[in-house]
Amino acid sequence: MTALLRTEGISKAYGGVQALDGATIAVEEGTVAGLIGPNGSGKTTLFNVITGYETPDAGQVWFGDRAITNLAPDKVFAAGIGRTFQLTRIFPRLTVIENMLIAAQARDRPRNLLSWFGKDAWTHHRRHALELLEFVGIEGHANVLAGSLSYGQRKLLELAYVLVADPAVILLDEPAGGVNPTLINHIADRIRQLNAEQGKTFLLVEHNMEFVMGLCSVITVLESGAAVVSGPPGIVKTDKRVLDAYLGTDLDDLGVDDEEEAR
Ligand SMILES: Nc1ncnc2c1ncn2[C@@H]1O[C@H](COP(=O)(O)OP(=O)(O)OP(=O)(O)O)[C@@H](O)[C@H]1O
């Protein structure tokens, strides 16, 4: 397997705070990979650097064999890396379907804006948007204001929004955060399906350890801005450096059960 997405020695400081300190991670093509670490360990900052929202002080980001360090967010998105945010960024005063059409328009803008408004194109975009809403399971809400969706449904809308552009890699920032258990399972199933049927590669940041351990085949642990461990869930959750990194956190909160702790 080859790394589809790689960061090499990424550092980023905000004043006196070293958010990232030589972060090197690799995401293999076709995997669902996880990025975990205690609060403030640099996970979102690394997402921001990868997707062009922050400029690193040092290091490189690679997408396949292409260096994408310092590309603007829209260029990174156009290159094939989609992303959702910790706090969803949908337009609450537009309907769900209108949000989806904005995603389609944003994707096509650099190509051919005029043809976008043709009747056939409009019908095509609408149909595709509805298919994606159906895929994530919120097509019944197509005509309601996005702001009236539950938090979990907003996360699903954001996933559908990202899928409009058909990215090869999808970065998800806390997809399960604040979401009820039923929808968490639904989100996990959609991720599995996209991975298995369409070969989509995922990198997700998540504090819900049960979700991460159940979904990801490889997990990288960030601590103080650097990757300290990377490997399959079974290895990562028993690694002493990981337990040390989470020192002060109740292990029950991490979803590591007593039986596994005792081993
Ligand atoms: N724009 C910013 N300005 C100043 N400091 C920042 C900024 N963004 C992040 N930081 C700091 O950088 C460090 C890493 O933050 P980051 O949000 O990347 O961590 P995280 O691992 O995503 O945390 P969490 O799990 O709580 O979301 C923290 O100390 C944070 O306060």
The ligand as a MOL file (V3000), in Angstrom:
LIG
                    3D

  0  0  0     0  0            999 V3000
M  V30 BEGIN CTAB
M  V30 COUNTS 31 33 0 0 0
M  V30 BEGIN ATOM
M  V30 1 N -5.6520 30.0240 16.1350 0
M  V30 2 C -5.0040 29.7310 17.2680 0
M  V30 3 N -4.4330 30.7110 18.0060 0
M  V30 4 C -3.7570 30.4160 19.1480 0
M  V30 5 N -3.5800 29.1740 19.6290 0
M  V30 6 C -4.1440 28.1660 18.9420 0
M  V30 7 C -4.8650 28.3800 17.7240 0
M  V30 8 N -5.2870 27.1750 17.2530 0
M  V30 9 C -4.8570 26.2550 18.1310 0
M  V30 10 N -4.1530 26.8570 19.1440 0
M  V30 11 C -3.5020 26.1570 20.2620 0
M  V30 12 O -2.7450 25.1140 19.7130 0
M  V30 13 C -2.8340 23.9370 20.5250 0
M  V30 14 C -3.3870 22.7840 19.6780 0
M  V30 15 O -4.7680 23.0500 19.4130 0
M  V30 16 P -5.6690 22.0830 18.5380 0
M  V30 17 O -7.0280 22.7160 18.4790 0
M  V30 18 O -5.0040 21.7810 17.2720 0
M  V30 19 O -5.7080 20.7930 19.4430 0
M  V30 20 P -6.6960 19.5500 19.3460 0
M  V30 21 O -5.8480 18.3480 19.5590 0
M  V30 22 O -7.5020 19.6300 18.1010 0
M  V30 23 O -7.6270 19.8020 20.6050 0
M  V30 24 P -9.1390 19.3320 20.8890 0
M  V30 25 O -9.0810 17.8440 21.0510 0
M  V30 26 O -9.4750 20.0170 22.1790 0
M  V30 27 O -9.9810 19.7930 19.7440 0
M  V30 28 C -3.7110 24.3160 21.7070 0
M  V30 29 O -2.8690 24.7080 22.7810 0
M  V30 30 C -4.5010 25.4790 21.1970 0
M  V30 31 O -4.8910 26.3440 22.2500 0
M  V30 END ATOM
M  V30 BEGIN BOND
M  V30 1 1 1 2
M  V30 2 1 2 3
M  V30 3 2 2 7
M  V30 4 2 3 4
M  V30 5 1 4 5
M  V30 6 2 5 6
M  V30 7 1 6 7
M  V30 8 1 6 10
M  V30 9 1 7 8
M  V30 10 2 8 9
M  V30 11 1 9 10
M  V30 12 1 10 11
M  V30 13 1 11 12
M  V30 14 1 11 30
M  V30 15 1 12 13
M  V30 16 1 13 14
M  V30 17 1 13 28
M  V30 18 1 14 15
M  V30 19 1 15 16
M  V30 20 2 16 17
M  V30 21 1 16 18
M  V30 22 1 16 19
M  V30 23 1 19 20
M  V30 24 2 20 21
M  V30 25 1 20 22
M  V30 26 1 20 23
M  V30 27 1 23 24
M  V30 28 2 24 25
M  V30 29 1 24 26
M  V30 30 1 24 27
M  V30 31 1 28 29
M  V30 32 1 28 30
M  V30 33 1 30 31
M  V30 END BOND
M  V30 END CTAB
M  END
